[in-house]
Amino acid sequence: MKIKILTLFPDMFMPVLGASIAGRAIENGILAIEPVNIRDYTLDKHRRCDDTPYGGGAGMVMTPQPLIDCLRAQTQGFPARRILLSPRGATLTQQRARELAKEENLLFLCGHYEGVDQRVIDAYIDEEISIGDYVLTGGELAAMVVIDCLIRHIPGVLGSGESAGEESFSDGLLEYPHYTRPAVYEGMEVPEVLRSGHDANIRKWRRERSLDITRERRPELLETAPLSQEDRIYLGWEAPKPKRRRRTKETKA
Ligand code: ADE
């Protein structure tokens, strides 16, 4: 996958995305990231990229000329889905990240100041993404969050021990708790069942803890998560199946 990031702060990206898992994906050639400085496209003699809002109000608005020239130049020969990071966008989900991971090319536009001139959005942006209901000073950190989240779903980016399969949201629930050695640390014990080696019991324990944590912290997730009959019984949403009684001599009679 190739990702271009149009930004007023191109130096912010590689210290973060050049490290860790993204950095390894870049080294392995699975991922290419190119920050592009929007300011390089301004025709303003003071290199300005913003102006006061029509209609008045606080703050500045990113002006169309540098953005549109930058977008045109950067999409020449680079057919990419164009995403604006904005608090007005649809909130990022694991599901959306998984879908974006299938794209060959992506282009992120990082908004700044009070926002981006709406004409740029109307004419050039395919989708707006927010990373949550709060306002950042710019879209750069949001772009890094989206990128970090989606590249985990590109085949080959995670190593074999780093699966994106069983984790929070992968099955619509929050994940169960994890433990590693030692079995007892400062008097705190790892649950016995995890040390038992009994696979079915471990699976059951993990599923139930997942359901507990989700019910406690994000109960609304339970409304859309795919739940088995066993899950529904555990949650008390369905009555347990009556145990089949073995037929005895008396009941047969
Ligand atoms: N820019 C400013 N705030 C943002 C947010 N919450 N998500 C995405 N981009 C933003």
Residues whose N, C-alpha, C, O or C-beta is under 5 A from the ligand:
A	BS01	ADE	L85 S86 P87 I129 S130 I131 G132 Y134 V135 L136 G138 G139 A142
